[in-house]
C-alpha cells in the first residue's frame, strides 16, 4: 500500500481539499507516491482534538500486522479556535494558552507513540483580520466586538513554535510568514480567518518545504507502479511482472 500523510486540524484543514486548497495541492503534488488523508474538524480546538484522538486515529490505523499503511507525516494545525477570546461570543471554543501548549505536547506525544518514524509537523494559526471577522460572525454577536484578535492569534502562534522546539519537530509559522506580505489581509484571508486560494498556496509551499527538509521530497519517494514512459510498447505486460 502507498504510505500516507495525514492532515489533522480544524476548519482550515477541513476546507483544504476544496478548490485551490492546500490539501488538494498536496494530493496532486504527491500523486503516484503518497495518499494524503484528510482529518479536519471545523471549529475544533486542541482540547477537543485530544479528546477524540483515538477515534480519529483508531488502533487499526497504527499500521503493522493489520496491513494499514504507515504514515510518513502528520500535519497538526490547531490554534485558531483555541485563540478565541474568553469574553466574546465564541468563548466556548477558547482554550487557555498554557493548556494549548500542554495539549499540543500531548497530541505530538501520542502521534509519536503510534508512529515513531513519522514526521510530525506543527502549523501555527494564521493571522487575524479583526475588521473582517466583524463582517463574518457565525453566531449572534451582541458585543459588536471580534471574537478573535491578531494579538491573541500571535500569542498562540508563538506558543506553537515554542512547543515544536521543545518536541524537536518542525513547524510552519504561518502567523509570521503571512504577515511578511503587506496586503496579507485581502490576499490571504477571505473572511479574516479562513484562507483564499493565495493563502492556501502559502500553506502548501511552506509544508512542502518542511517535508523536503525532513527527507520527504518527491526525489526520495518511490512511485508505486511503472510510469507509462517505462512500459515497453512491444511487450507492455513485461513491466508488471
C-alpha positions in Angstrom: 0.0 0.0 0.0 1.1 3.6 -0.5 2.3 5.4 2.6 0.1 8.2 3.9 0.3 11.8 5.0 -2.4 12.7 7.5 -3.8 16.3 7.7 -5.2 16.8 11.3 -6.7 20.1 12.2 -9.7 22.4 12.3 -11.8 24.1 9.6 -8.7 25.4 7.8 -7.7 21.7 7.4 -11.2 20.5 6.7 -11.6 23.0 3.8 -8.1 22.2 2.4 -9.5 19.7 -0.2 -11.6 22.5 -1.7 -10.9 24.3 -5.0 -7.3 25.5 -4.8 -6.9 24.2 -1.2 -3.6 23.3 0.3 -4.6 19.7 0.9 -5.7 19.2 -2.6 -2.4 20.7 -3.8 -0.5 18.2 -1.6 -2.6 15.4 -3.1 -1.6 16.5 -6.6 2.0 17.0 -5.6 2.4 13.5 -4.2 0.3 11.7 -6.8 1.7 8.2 -7.6 3.7 8.2 -4.3 1.7 9.0 -1.2 -2.0 9.1 -0.2 -2.9 12.4 1.5 -5.7 11.7 4.1 -7.9 14.4 5.4 -8.8 14.5 9.1 -10.1 18.1 9.5 -12.8 19.1 12.0 -14.4 22.6 11.7 -14.5 24.5 15.0 -12.3 22.1 17.0 -9.7 23.2 19.4 -6.8 21.2 20.9 -8.9 20.2 23.9 -11.5 18.5 21.7 -8.8 17.2 19.3 -7.0 15.5 22.2 -10.4 14.0 23.4 -11.1 12.4 20.0 -7.6 11.5 19.0 -8.1 7.7 19.4 -11.3 7.9 17.3 -9.6 9.9 14.6 -6.6 7.5 14.5 -8.0 4.2 15.8 -5.9 1.2 16.7 -6.3 -0.4 13.3 -4.7 2.6 11.6 -1.5 2.3 13.6 -0.1 0.1 10.9 1.7 -3.2 11.1 0.0 -6.7 11.1 -3.4 -5.3 10.1 -1.8 -4.2 6.8 -2.7 -0.5 7.2 -0.2 1.8 5.5 2.0 3.7 8.0 2.1 7.5 7.6 5.2 9.3 6.6 4.0 12.5 8.1 1.2 14.1 10.1 0.4 17.8 10.0 -1.2 19.2 13.2 -2.9 22.5 12.5 -4.8 23.8 15.6 -4.9 27.1 17.5 -7.2 29.4 15.6 -10.2 28.3 17.8 -8.2 27.9 21.0 -7.3 31.6 20.5 -11.0 32.8 20.6 -11.3 35.3 23.3 -12.9 34.1 26.6 -15.2 37.1 26.9 -16.7 37.1 23.4 -19.4 35.1 21.7 -17.0 32.2 20.7 -15.8 31.7 24.3 -16.9 28.1 24.3 -14.0 27.4 21.9 -11.4 29.2 23.9 -8.5 27.2 25.5 -6.1 29.0 27.8 -2.6 29.5 26.4 -0.9 27.2 28.9 -3.4 24.4 28.2 -3.0 24.9 24.5 0.7 24.1 24.8 0.1 21.1 27.1 -2.5 19.8 24.6 -0.1 20.2 21.7 2.6 18.3 23.6 0.1 15.5 24.4 -1.1 15.3 20.7 2.5 15.2 19.5 3.5 12.5 22.1 0.5 10.4 21.2 1.3 10.5 17.5 5.0 9.8 18.1 4.0 6.8 20.2 1.8 5.5 17.4 4.2 6.2 14.5 7.8 6.7 15.8 9.2 7.2 12.3 6.6 9.7 11.1 7.4 13.3 10.7 5.1 15.4 12.9 4.7 18.9 11.6 3.0 21.7 13.6 1.4 24.6 11.9 0.6 27.8 13.8 -2.8 29.6 13.5 -2.8 32.2 10.7 -3.0 36.0 11.4 -6.5 37.5 12.0 -8.1 40.5 10.2 -10.4 41.7 13.0 -12.5 44.0 10.8 -13.4 41.1 8.5 -14.2 38.9 11.5 -16.8 41.5 12.5 -18.3 41.3 9.0 -18.4 37.4 9.1 -19.7 36.3 12.5 -21.0 32.8 12.6 -23.4 33.4 15.6 -25.1 36.4 17.2 -22.5 38.9 18.3 -24.2 41.3 20.8 -20.9 42.9 21.9 -20.1 44.1 18.4 -16.5 43.0 19.0 -14.5 40.5 17.1 -14.3 37.0 18.6 -10.6 36.8 17.7 -7.8 39.3 17.6 -4.5 39.2 15.7 -2.6 39.8 19.0 -4.2 36.7 20.6 -3.5 34.6 17.5 0.1 35.7 17.6 0.4 34.6 21.2 -0.9 31.1 20.3 1.4 31.0 17.2 4.4 31.8 19.4 3.3 29.0 21.8 3.0 26.6 18.9 6.5 27.5 17.7 7.9 27.0 21.2 6.2 23.6 21.5 7.7 22.5 18.3 11.2 23.4 19.6 10.5 21.6 22.9 9.4 18.5 21.0 12.2 18.7 18.5 9.9 18.7 15.5 9.4 21.2 12.6 6.9 24.0 12.5 5.3 26.3 9.9 5.0 29.7 11.5 2.1 30.8 9.3 1.2 33.8 11.5 4.6 35.3 10.9 5.0 34.1 7.3 1.8 35.6 6.0 2.3 39.0 7.6 5.5 39.4 5.7 3.3 40.4 2.7 2.0 43.9 3.1 -1.5 43.1 1.7 -1.9 39.9 3.6 -5.4 40.7 4.9 -7.0 40.7 1.5 -4.6 38.5 -0.3 -4.6 35.5 2.1 -7.8 35.7 4.1 -11.3 35.6 2.7 -13.2 36.3 6.0 -10.5 37.4 8.3 -9.6 33.8 9.3 -10.1 31.3 6.5 -7.8 31.2 3.5 -8.1 32.4 0.0 -6.5 30.4 -2.8 -3.4 32.6 -2.4 -3.4 31.8 1.3 -3.8 28.1 0.6 -0.8 28.4 -1.7 1.3 29.8 1.1 0.4 26.9 3.4 1.1 24.3 0.6 4.5 25.8 -0.2 5.6 26.0 3.4 4.5 22.4 4.1 6.3 21.1 1.1 9.4 23.0 2.1 9.3 21.4 5.6 8.6 17.9 4.2 11.6 18.3 1.8 13.8 19.3 4.7 12.6 16.2 6.5 13.6 13.9 3.7 10.1 13.5 2.1 10.9 15.0 -1.3 9.5 13.6 -4.5 13.0 12.6 -5.5 13.3 10.3 -2.5 9.8 8.7 -2.6 9.0 5.6 -4.6 6.4 5.6 -7.3 4.1 2.6 -6.7 3.7 1.3 -10.3 5.6 1.7 -13.6 5.3 5.0 -15.4 4.0 5.0 -18.9 7.4 6.0 -20.2 8.9 2.9 -18.7 6.5 0.5 -20.3 7.8 -1.5 -23.3 5.5 -0.7 -26.3 6.3 -4.2 -27.8 5.6 -6.1 -24.6 3.6 -3.9 -22.2 2.8 -6.7 -19.6 6.5 -7.2 -19.0 6.6 -4.1 -16.8 4.1 -5.6 -14.4 5.9 -8.9 -13.7 
